Amino acid sequence: MKTYRYQSVEKNIMALIASGALGLGDKLPSLRGFSNRLGVSVSTVNQAYLELERKGVIESRPRSG
């Protein structure tokens, strides 16, 4: 089974949640900041965020920064 880059980003975010580095109600890193940190495109991070939102792991809050 092929693994896509956005899935690696998803796993990275899940690891941050599991380790307690990201807690309930914390803001996620910005798309641009996280893409630079991981060396992937902004659209890859965006896809990971969309997938995690679809799965109910994260929640989007419009106009929250």
Buried (B, 14 or more C-beta within 10 A) or exposed (E): EEEEBBBBBBEBBBEBBEEEEBEEEEEBBEBEEBBEEBEBEBEBBBBBBEBBEEEEEBEEEEEEE
